[in-house]
Amino acid sequence: MNDQPDRLRHVLEAIDAANAKDPHLVEEEGRQVPAEWLYGQRMGATLADLVPEASEALTIAARGQHIERWTSLRTAYPAGRMGYLRWRTDLKAYHAQRLAELMAEHGFDQETIDRVGALVRKERLKQDAEVQALEDVVMTWSAWSFSCTTSPTSQRSTMITRWPTSWRRLGARCRPGVTLRRGRVA
């Protein structure tokens, strides 16, 4: 049992190392960093804030849900909603597979590996508390990030069209902390 904290730390480091290879760079605190590496860091921090008692599986899923996302381009799929949904489904399967590989390398049992896969694929959203917690982490970070990085004009039109759908996916744990004020998420 003493190996559990080490194996979790090691698999998180492996996820970070994989995502550090992202060729797409974004600015963070005045320096250029790999986009998916930064996304993983932000998801981990948001999870720690929202669900400090998160299981190993949820911790891994939050950090790794976009592992190597840049390897599957949206443009490789047909335009439109059906192409988008196929891309998202394929990405979830790929992310679950890559996390399974890394977890197996670090001594995780099949039950935990399968659980991370179910979380990343968002199986039983709204019915499974951990799947909902993962979605809440994504939605909370996205709402905050979106409100900080877009212009008020473009944000307002986007929020008007997207927020009702996003709000339905947000769990009760997060709804009190996310509100719209004058077209901005606060």
MDAnalysis code that builds the backbone (N, CA, C; Angstrom):
import MDAnalysis as mda
import numpy as np

u = mda.Universe.empty(558, n_residues=186, atom_resindex=np.repeat(np.arange(186), 3), trajectory=True)
u.add_TopologyAttr("name", ["N", "CA", "C"] * 186)
u.add_TopologyAttr("resid", np.arange(1, 187))
u.add_TopologyAttr("resname", ["MET", "ASN", "ASP", "GLN", "PRO", "ASP", "ARG", "LEU", "ARG", "HIS", "VAL", "LEU", "GLU", "ALA", "ILE", "ASP", "ALA", "ALA", "ASN", "ALA", "LYS", "ASP", "PRO", "HIS", "LEU", "VAL", "GLU", "GLU", "GLU", "GLY", "ARG", "GLN", "VAL", "PRO", "ALA", "GLU", "TRP", "LEU", "TYR", "GLY", "GLN", "ARG", "MET", "GLY", "ALA", "THR", "LEU", "ALA", "ASP", "LEU", "VAL", "PRO", "GLU", "ALA", "SER", "GLU", "ALA", "LEU", "THR", "ILE", "ALA", "ALA", "ARG", "GLY", "GLN", "HIS", "ILE", "GLU", "ARG", "TRP", "THR", "SER", "LEU", "ARG", "THR", "ALA", "TYR", "PRO", "ALA", "GLY", "ARG", "MET", "GLY", "TYR", "LEU", "ARG", "TRP", "ARG", "THR", "ASP", "LEU", "LYS", "ALA", "TYR", "HIS", "ALA", "GLN", "ARG", "LEU", "ALA", "GLU", "LEU", "MET", "ALA", "GLU", "HIS", "GLY", "PHE", "ASP", "GLN", "GLU", "THR", "ILE", "ASP", "ARG", "VAL", "GLY", "ALA", "LEU", "VAL", "ARG", "LYS", "GLU", "ARG", "LEU", "LYS", "GLN", "ASP", "ALA", "GLU", "VAL", "GLN", "ALA", "LEU", "GLU", "ASP", "VAL", "VAL", "MET", "THR", "TRP", "SER", "ALA", "TRP", "SER", "PHE", "SER", "CYS", "THR", "THR", "SER", "PRO", "THR", "SER", "GLN", "ARG", "SER", "THR", "MET", "ILE", "THR", "ARG", "TRP", "PRO", "THR", "SER", "TRP", "ARG", "ARG", "LEU", "GLY", "ALA", "ARG", "CYS", "ARG", "PRO", "GLY", "VAL", "THR", "LEU", "ARG", "ARG", "GLY", "ARG", "VAL", "ALA"])
u.atoms.positions = np.array([
    [0.810, -1.197, 0.000],
    [0.000, 0.000, 0.000],
    [0.853, 1.261, 0.000],
    [2.068, 1.204, 0.522],
    [2.913, 2.385, 0.545],
    [3.320, 2.824, -0.851],
    [3.154, 1.932, -1.842],
    [3.504, 2.275, -3.211],
    [2.465, 3.169, -3.877],
    [1.252, 3.252, -3.315],
    [0.189, 4.000, -3.979],
    [0.532, 5.460, -4.230],
    [0.998, 6.221, -3.243],
    [1.328, 7.616, -3.554],
    [2.413, 7.728, -4.621],
    [3.408, 6.815, -4.575],
    [4.470, 6.862, -5.578],
    [3.945, 6.525, -6.967],
    [3.110, 5.492, -7.065],
    [2.625, 5.120, -8.395],
    [1.731, 6.220, -8.956],
    [0.943, 6.873, -8.117],
    [0.128, 7.994, -8.589],
    [1.028, 9.127, -9.062],
    [2.007, 9.478, -8.266],
    [2.937, 10.551, -8.650],
    [3.637, 10.204, -9.963],
    [4.069, 8.951, -10.092],
    [4.789, 8.533, -11.300],
    [3.888, 8.563, -12.542],
    [2.648, 8.132, -12.413],
    [1.774, 8.161, -13.590],
    [1.420, 9.597, -13.954],
    [1.250, 10.474, -12.970],
    [0.996, 11.886, -13.275],
    [2.209, 12.508, -13.968],
    [3.397, 12.143, -13.534],
    [4.618, 12.623, -14.196],
    [4.694, 12.108, -15.631],
    [4.268, 10.865, -15.849],
    [4.279, 10.297, -17.205],
    [3.275, 11.030, -18.105],
    [2.118, 11.361, -17.556],
    [1.121, 12.133, -18.314],
    [1.704, 13.501, -18.667],
    [2.312, 14.146, -17.676],
    [2.913, 15.461, -17.925],
    [4.012, 15.376, -18.980],
    [4.836, 14.335, -18.918],
    [5.915, 14.173, -19.895],
    [5.349, 13.986, -21.305],
    [4.284, 13.190, -21.410],
    [3.654, 13.000, -22.725],
    [3.093, 14.317, -23.244],
    [2.406, 15.051, -22.387],
    [1.793, 16.311, -22.813],
    [2.802, 17.432, -23.010],
    [3.990, 17.289, -22.432],
    [5.045, 18.285, -22.638],
    [5.563, 18.255, -24.078],
    [5.217, 17.212, -24.826],
    [5.634, 17.099, -26.236],
    [4.686, 17.822, -27.185],
    [3.627, 18.406, -26.663],
    [2.664, 19.127, -27.502],
    [3.389, 20.248, -28.252],
    [3.329, 20.247, -29.576],
    [4.007, 21.307, -30.328],
    [3.284, 22.661, -30.257],
    [2.049, 22.657, -29.820],
    [1.283, 23.897, -29.718],
    [1.614, 24.570, -28.389],
    [2.144, 25.771, -28.470],
    [2.551, 26.491, -27.266],
    [1.574, 27.612, -26.957],
    [1.398, 27.877, -25.669],
    [0.561, 28.974, -25.198],
    [1.371, 29.759, -24.170],
    [1.002, 31.000, -23.995],
    [1.717, 31.814, -23.018],
    [1.111, 31.632, -21.633],
    [1.979, 31.433, -20.682],
    [1.571, 31.293, -19.284],
    [2.613, 32.002, -18.436],
    [2.166, 33.044, -17.752],
    [3.044, 33.814, -16.884],
    [4.320, 34.246, -17.598],
    [4.155, 34.734, -18.825],
    [5.271, 35.286, -19.579],
    [6.173, 34.285, -20.266],
    [5.816, 33.010, -20.251],
    [6.641, 32.017, -20.948],
    [5.762, 31.115, -21.801],
    [6.360, 30.515, -22.812],
    [5.663, 29.611, -23.708],
    [5.731, 28.189, -23.151],
    [4.561, 27.563, -23.012],
    [4.498, 26.189, -22.497],
    [3.594, 25.366, -23.407],
    [3.782, 24.045, -23.436],
    [2.915, 23.189, -24.251],
    [1.458, 23.279, -23.784],
    [0.563, 23.462, -24.742],
    [-0.848, 23.705, -24.430],
    [-1.487, 22.575, -23.626],
    [-1.305, 21.326, -24.038],
    [-1.955, 20.223, -23.325],
    [-1.310, 19.960, -21.970],
    [-0.021, 20.245, -21.837],
    [0.616, 20.151, -20.523],
    [-0.050, 21.141, -19.565],
    [-0.237, 22.376, -20.044],
    [-0.862, 23.405, -19.214],
    [-2.312, 23.023, -18.886],
    [-3.036, 22.500, -19.858],
    [-4.407, 22.066, -19.619],
    [-4.452, 21.029, -18.500],
    [-3.564, 20.045, -18.546],
    [-3.510, 19.021, -17.509],
    [-3.224, 19.608, -16.135],
    [-2.309, 20.572, -16.082],
    [-1.991, 21.226, -14.812],
    [-3.218, 21.967, -14.266],
    [-3.903, 22.658, -15.140],
    [-5.087, 23.410, -14.725],
    [-6.218, 22.492, -14.274],
    [-6.402, 21.385, -14.982],
    [-7.447, 20.442, -14.569],
    [-7.111, 19.842, -13.205],
    [-5.839, 19.513, -12.982],
    [-5.434, 18.972, -11.695],
    [-5.661, 19.961, -10.563],
    [-5.310, 21.228, -10.796],
    [-5.488, 22.259, -9.767],
    [-6.972, 22.516, -9.493],
    [-7.771, 22.549, -10.554],
    [-9.209, 22.770, -10.376],
    [-9.841, 21.601, -9.633],
    [-9.408, 20.378, -9.951],
    [-9.911, 19.209, -9.228],
    [-9.561, 19.308, -7.746],
    [-8.339, 19.689, -7.442],
    [-7.918, 19.803, -6.038],
    [-8.778, 20.813, -5.290],
    [-9.183, 21.877, -5.983],
    [-10.049, 22.883, -5.354],
    [-11.475, 22.376, -5.163],
    [-12.016, 21.727, -6.186],
    [-13.416, 21.295, -6.139],
    [-13.633, 19.994, -5.378],
    [-12.694, 19.071, -5.523],
    [-12.851, 17.731, -4.950],
    [-11.542, 17.341, -4.254],
    [-11.250, 17.948, -3.113],
    [-9.969, 17.650, -2.457],
    [-9.806, 16.178, -2.062],
    [-10.903, 15.452, -1.943],
    [-10.855, 14.037, -1.570],
    [-10.879, 13.106, -2.783],
    [-10.519, 13.612, -3.950],
    [-10.610, 12.837, -5.197],
    [-9.829, 11.527, -5.120],
    [-10.414, 10.503, -5.707],
    [-9.768, 9.195, -5.786],
    [-8.579, 9.251, -6.739],
    [-7.750, 8.203, -6.701],
    [-6.647, 8.102, -7.662],
    [-7.189, 8.137, -9.093],
    [-8.247, 7.385, -9.330],
    [-8.802, 7.301, -10.685],
    [-9.252, 8.672, -11.175],
    [-9.947, 9.420, -10.337],
    [-10.417, 10.743, -10.741],
    [-9.246, 11.699, -10.930],
    [-8.238, 11.597, -10.092],
    [-7.052, 12.442, -10.220],
    [-6.347, 12.182, -11.547],
    [-6.197, 10.938, -11.909],
    [-5.547, 10.577, -13.169],
    [-6.405, 11.027, -14.356],
    [-7.697, 10.807, -14.271],
    [-8.596, 11.191, -15.363],
    [-8.562, 12.708, -15.597],
    [-8.576, 13.471, -14.531],
    [-8.555, 14.928, -14.680],
    [-7.264, 15.383, -15.340],
    [-6.145, 14.856, -14.882],
    [-4.849, 15.266, -15.419],
    [-4.660, 14.779, -16.850],
    [-5.191, 13.600, -17.175],
    [-4.882, 12.978, -18.458],
    [-5.979, 12.964, -19.494],
    [-7.095, 13.604, -19.240],
    [-8.215, 13.478, -20.173],
    [-7.925, 14.034, -21.566],
    [-6.910, 14.868, -21.717],
    [-6.527, 15.369, -23.042],
    [-5.136, 14.889, -23.447],
    [-4.691, 13.775, -22.910],
    [-3.330, 13.324, -23.200],
    [-3.099, 13.208, -24.706],
    [-2.047, 13.882, -25.161],
    [-1.636, 13.845, -26.577],
    [-2.782, 14.208, -27.532],
    [-3.606, 15.110, -27.127],
    [-4.768, 15.483, -27.943],
    [-4.360, 16.017, -29.323],
    [-3.240, 16.645, -29.409],
    [-2.789, 17.230, -30.674],
    [-2.549, 16.183, -31.756],
    [-2.489, 14.907, -31.378],
    [-2.236, 13.858, -32.369],
    [-3.463, 13.537, -33.218],
    [-4.625, 14.015, -32.819],
    [-5.852, 13.773, -33.573],
    [-6.481, 15.117, -33.929],
    [-6.273, 15.517, -35.155],
    [-6.753, 16.826, -35.588],
    [-8.238, 16.798, -35.930],
    [-8.932, 17.826, -35.531],
    [-10.354, 17.958, -35.860],
    [-10.543, 17.996, -37.366],
    [-9.584, 18.585, -38.080],
    [-9.685, 18.715, -39.538],
    [-9.589, 17.369, -40.258],
    [-9.183, 16.314, -39.555],
    [-9.120, 14.986, -40.166],
    [-10.498, 14.327, -40.226],
    [-11.497, 14.981, -39.674],
    [-12.866, 14.457, -39.636],
    [-13.769, 15.356, -40.460],
    [-14.897, 14.834, -40.901],
    [-15.814, 15.649, -41.690],
    [-16.302, 16.882, -40.916],
    [-16.591, 17.930, -41.647],
    [-17.159, 19.141, -41.041],
    [-18.557, 18.818, -40.520],
    [-19.028, 19.634, -39.630],
    [-20.383, 19.485, -39.117],
    [-20.446, 18.714, -37.811],
    [-21.642, 18.654, -37.289],
    [-21.874, 18.051, -35.973],
    [-21.502, 16.570, -35.925],
    [-21.862, 15.808, -36.933],
    [-21.567, 14.376, -36.927],
    [-20.057, 14.136, -36.930],
    [-19.325, 14.883, -37.727],
    [-17.872, 14.764, -37.739],
    [-17.261, 15.151, -36.408],
    [-17.793, 16.212, -35.819],
    [-17.317, 16.663, -34.518],
    [-17.545, 15.588, -33.447],
    [-18.746, 15.026, -33.428],
    [-19.056, 14.003, -32.427],
    [-18.195, 12.746, -32.607],
    [-17.942, 12.362, -33.855],
    [-17.073, 11.212, -34.122],
    [-15.652, 11.489, -33.626],
    [-15.161, 12.693, -33.887],
    [-13.836, 13.103, -33.419],
    [-13.758, 13.033, -31.898],
    [-14.755, 13.577, -31.220],
    [-14.768, 13.570, -29.752],
    [-14.824, 12.141, -29.203],
    [-15.633, 11.290, -29.805],
    [-15.735, 9.893, -29.360],
    [-14.396, 9.177, -29.551],
    [-13.781, 9.380, -30.709],
    [-12.485, 8.754, -30.975],
    [-11.413, 9.279, -30.022],
    [-11.444, 10.579, -29.732],
    [-10.484, 11.150, -28.778],
    [-10.631, 10.524, -27.400],
    [-11.845, 10.397, -26.927],
    [-12.068, 9.803, -25.607],
    [-11.506, 8.382, -25.554],
    [-11.733, 7.612, -26.610],
    [-11.214, 6.241, -26.653],
    [-9.683, 6.251, -26.665],
    [-9.096, 7.150, -27.436],
    [-7.637, 7.250, -27.495],
    [-7.067, 7.656, -26.136],
    [-7.664, 8.659, -25.514],
    [-7.170, 9.116, -24.213],
    [-7.266, 7.988, -23.182],
    [-8.359, 7.270, -23.177],
    [-8.518, 6.154, -22.246],
    [-7.446, 5.087, -22.496],
    [-7.164, 4.788, -23.761],
    [-6.154, 3.781, -24.103],
    [-4.760, 4.215, -23.675],
    [-4.404, 5.478, -23.945],
    [-3.069, 5.973, -23.559],
    [-2.903, 5.978, -22.042],
    [-3.948, 6.392, -21.336],
    [-3.866, 6.373, -19.875],
    [-3.750, 4.945, -19.363],
    [-4.460, 4.017, -19.987],
    [-4.372, 2.610, -19.600],
    [-2.944, 2.092, -19.760],
    [-2.309, 2.449, -20.862],
    [-0.925, 2.027, -21.096],
    [-0.002, 2.561, -20.001],
    [-0.110, 3.844, -19.710],
    [0.755, 4.453, -18.693],
    [0.473, 3.873, -17.306],
    [-0.791, 3.679, -17.001],
    [-1.150, 3.125, -15.693],
    [-0.626, 1.699, -15.534],
    [-0.740, 0.889, -16.580],
    [-0.231, -0.482, -16.522],
    [1.277, -0.473, -16.289],
    [1.985, 0.431, -16.953],
    [3.435, 0.557, -16.765],
    [3.797, 0.908, -15.322],
    [2.882, 1.550, -14.612],
    [3.163, 1.990, -13.247],
    [2.442, 1.163, -12.185],
    [1.999, -0.042, -12.569],
    [1.512, -0.998, -11.595],
    [0.066, -0.867, -11.140],
    [-0.755, -0.175, -11.899],
    [-2.165, -0.068, -11.518],
    [-2.909, -1.335, -11.914],
    [-3.880, -1.710, -11.100],
    [-4.686, -2.898, -11.383],
    [-5.709, -2.585, -12.479],
    [-6.225, -3.645, -13.086],
    [-7.152, -3.491, -14.213],
    [-8.430, -2.756, -13.812],
    [-8.899, -2.984, -12.603],
    [-10.126, -2.316, -12.148],
    [-9.947, -0.788, -12.134],
    [-8.821, -0.323, -11.642],
    [-8.564, 1.118, -11.605],
    [-8.355, 1.656, -13.012],
    [-7.663, 0.907, -13.843],
    [-7.455, 1.312, -15.241],
    [-8.806, 1.445, -15.945],
    [-9.681, 0.455, -15.756],
    [-11.010, 0.506, -16.372],
    [-11.820, 1.693, -15.853],
    [-11.672, 1.975, -14.578],
    [-12.400, 3.100, -13.977],
    [-11.960, 4.418, -14.595],
    [-10.660, 4.613, -14.775],
    [-10.162, 5.833, -15.413],
    [-10.714, 5.927, -16.834],
    [-10.745, 4.818, -17.551],
    [-11.305, 4.825, -18.902],
    [-12.757, 5.271, -18.908],
    [-13.544, 4.755, -17.975],
    [-14.959, 5.147, -17.891],
    [-15.094, 6.632, -17.569],
    [-14.222, 7.141, -16.718],
    [-14.264, 8.571, -16.380],
    [-13.926, 9.427, -17.592],
    [-12.855, 9.072, -18.283],
    [-12.423, 9.850, -19.446],
    [-13.451, 9.802, -20.571],
    [-14.110, 8.671, -20.716],
    [-15.148, 8.560, -21.753],
    [-16.462, 9.196, -21.305],
    [-16.504, 9.655, -20.061],
    [-17.670, 10.323, -19.462],
    [-18.906, 9.417, -19.490],
    [-18.685, 8.157, -19.160],
    [-19.782, 7.193, -19.104],
    [-20.672, 7.490, -17.894],
    [-21.947, 7.492, -18.109],
    [-22.949, 7.673, -17.055],
    [-22.887, 9.069, -16.426],
    [-22.606, 10.063, -17.244],
    [-22.636, 11.444, -16.779],
    [-23.993, 11.720, -16.143],
    [-24.017, 12.436, -15.073],
    [-25.185, 12.768, -14.253],
    [-25.614, 11.628, -13.340],
    [-25.140, 10.400, -13.584],
    [-25.501, 9.264, -12.740],
    [-24.339, 8.814, -11.867],
    [-23.129, 9.048, -12.318],
    [-21.928, 8.626, -11.606],
    [-21.272, 9.872, -11.014],
    [-21.138, 9.912, -9.700],
    [-20.642, 11.112, -9.010],
    [-19.240, 11.511, -9.470],
    [-18.376, 10.547, -9.736],
    [-17.024, 10.905, -10.176],
    [-17.002, 11.403, -11.616],
    [-17.800, 10.819, -12.474],
    [-17.892, 11.318, -13.846],
    [-18.424, 12.751, -13.821],
    [-19.427, 12.991, -12.995],
    [-19.975, 14.341, -12.869],
    [-18.933, 15.301, -12.299],
    [-18.153, 14.833, -11.329],
    [-17.105, 15.684, -10.759],
    [-16.084, 16.071, -11.826],
    [-15.720, 15.123, -12.686],
    [-14.780, 15.430, -13.770],
    [-15.378, 16.463, -14.719],
    [-16.627, 16.289, -15.067],
    [-17.297, 17.262, -15.940],
    [-17.374, 18.629, -15.257],
    [-17.620, 18.645, -13.965],
    [-17.668, 19.902, -13.221],
    [-16.312, 20.614, -13.249],
    [-15.245, 19.855, -13.139],
    [-13.904, 20.432, -13.210],
    [-13.704, 21.096, -14.571],
    [-14.041, 20.374, -15.625],
    [-13.887, 20.915, -16.981],
    [-14.738, 22.161, -17.170],
    [-15.996, 22.071, -16.770],
    [-16.915, 23.193, -16.982],
    [-16.528, 24.401, -16.131],
    [-16.098, 24.175, -14.901],
    [-15.689, 25.275, -14.031],
    [-14.478, 25.982, -14.608],
    [-13.473, 25.199, -15.001],
    [-12.290, 25.819, -15.597],
    [-12.655, 26.523, -16.907],
    [-13.437, 25.883, -17.750],
    [-13.800, 26.475, -19.038],
    [-14.560, 27.783, -18.854],
    [-15.502, 27.809, -17.934],
    [-16.275, 29.032, -17.690],
    [-15.368, 30.149, -17.204],
    [-14.494, 29.838, -16.271],
    [-13.583, 30.855, -15.756],
    [-12.623, 31.313, -16.837],
    [-12.027, 30.379, -17.541],
    [-11.064, 30.698, -18.588],
    [-11.713, 31.520, -19.690],
    [-12.896, 31.106, -20.081],
    [-13.620, 31.792, -21.146],
    [-13.918, 33.229, -20.764],
    [-14.292, 33.452, -19.532],
    [-14.648, 34.802, -19.098],
    [-13.431, 35.705, -19.019],
    [-12.253, 35.110, -18.887],
    [-11.034, 35.905, -18.749],
    [-10.314, 36.144, -20.072],
    [-10.628, 35.390, -21.110],
    [-9.799, 35.440, -22.306],
    [-10.506, 35.915, -23.568],
    [-11.774, 36.228, -23.498],
    [-12.462, 36.660, -24.709],
    [-12.984, 38.079, -24.528],
    [-13.181, 38.730, -25.638],
    [-13.696, 40.093, -25.566],
    [-15.161, 40.056, -25.143],
    [-15.638, 41.105, -24.471],
    [-17.034, 41.105, -24.018],
    [-18.032, 40.901, -25.152],
    [-17.753, 41.472, -26.335],
    [-18.699, 41.345, -27.446],
    [-18.762, 39.914, -27.955],
    [-17.613, 39.311, -28.272],
    [-17.638, 37.941, -28.793],
    [-18.066, 36.973, -27.702],
    [-17.691, 37.271, -26.475],
    [-18.062, 36.400, -25.369],
    [-19.573, 36.372, -25.178],
    [-20.198, 37.528, -25.254],
    [-21.636, 37.580, -25.025],
    [-22.379, 36.719, -26.032],
    [-22.046, 36.846, -27.318],
    [-22.766, 36.054, -28.315],
    [-22.468, 34.567, -28.146],
    [-21.233, 34.222, -27.813],
    [-20.901, 32.818, -27.612],
    [-21.584, 32.278, -26.370],
    [-21.573, 33.039, -25.295],
    [-22.198, 32.576, -24.059],
    [-23.697, 32.397, -24.238],
    [-24.329, 33.297, -24.975],
    [-25.766, 33.186, -25.193],
    [-26.089, 31.888, -25.924],
    [-25.244, 31.506, -26.891],
    [-25.537, 30.288, -27.653],
    [-25.051, 29.023, -26.965],
    [-23.963, 29.081, -26.176],
    [-23.396, 27.865, -25.605],
    [-23.731, 27.624, -24.141],
    [-23.921, 28.663, -23.355],
    [-24.052, 28.473, -21.918],
    [-25.248, 27.611, -21.508],
    [-26.426, 27.737, -22.123],
    [-27.532, 26.860, -21.692],
    [-27.181, 25.374, -21.768],
    [-26.485, 24.954, -22.808],
    [-26.070, 23.560, -22.926],
    [-25.044, 23.225, -21.859],
    [-24.077, 24.106, -21.671],
    [-23.044, 23.883, -20.665],
    [-23.647, 23.830, -19.273],
    [-24.581, 24.700, -18.983],
    [-25.210, 24.758, -17.665],
    [-25.874, 23.422, -17.322],
    [-26.508, 22.796, -18.313],
    [-27.164, 21.512, -18.065],
    [-26.158, 20.427, -17.686],
    [-24.927, 20.524, -18.186],
    [-23.912, 19.525, -17.880],
    [-23.242, 19.773, -16.534],
    [-23.356, 20.991, -16.021],
    [-22.707, 21.353, -14.769],
    [-23.466, 20.752, -13.594],
    [-22.752, 20.137, -12.673],
    [-23.378, 19.520, -11.513],
    [-23.750, 20.526, -10.452],
    [-24.583, 20.101, -9.535],
    [-25.069, 20.976, -8.463],
    [-23.933, 21.527, -7.620],
    [-22.841, 20.793, -7.481],
    [-21.694, 21.233, -6.691],
    [-21.134, 22.557, -7.219],
    [-21.237, 22.801, -8.518],
    [-20.611, 23.974, -9.115],
    [-21.575, 25.096, -9.459],
    [-22.835, 24.804, -9.600],
    [-23.770, 25.841, -10.037],
    [-23.802, 27.076, -9.143],
    [-23.747, 26.953, -7.825],
    [-23.774, 28.172, -7.007],
    [-22.572, 29.083, -7.255],
    [-21.435, 28.514, -7.672],
    [-20.230, 29.312, -7.861],
    [-20.055, 29.883, -9.253],
    [-20.938, 29.535, -10.188],
    [-20.805, 30.012, -11.558],
    [-22.086, 30.728, -11.938],
    [-22.002, 32.014, -12.168],
    [-23.176, 32.792, -12.540],
    [-22.818, 33.735, -13.677],
    [-23.825, 34.146, -14.400],
    [-23.634, 35.134, -15.454],
    [-23.932, 36.517, -14.893],
    [-23.028, 37.426, -15.133],
    [-23.252, 38.812, -14.728],
    [-22.888, 39.705, -15.911],
    [-23.905, 40.389, -16.450],
    [-23.695, 41.277, -17.584],
    [-22.946, 40.593, -18.730],
    [-23.369, 39.384, -19.032],
    [-22.793, 38.666, -20.169],
    [-21.456, 38.021, -19.876],
    [-20.967, 38.078, -18.643],
    [-19.684, 37.484, -18.284],
    [-19.898, 36.448, -17.210],
    [-19.112, 35.408, -17.256],
    [-19.165, 34.403, -16.198],
    [-18.426, 34.975, -15.013],
    [-19.044, 34.931, -13.850],
    [-18.397, 35.471, -12.653],
    [-18.179, 34.387, -11.637],
])
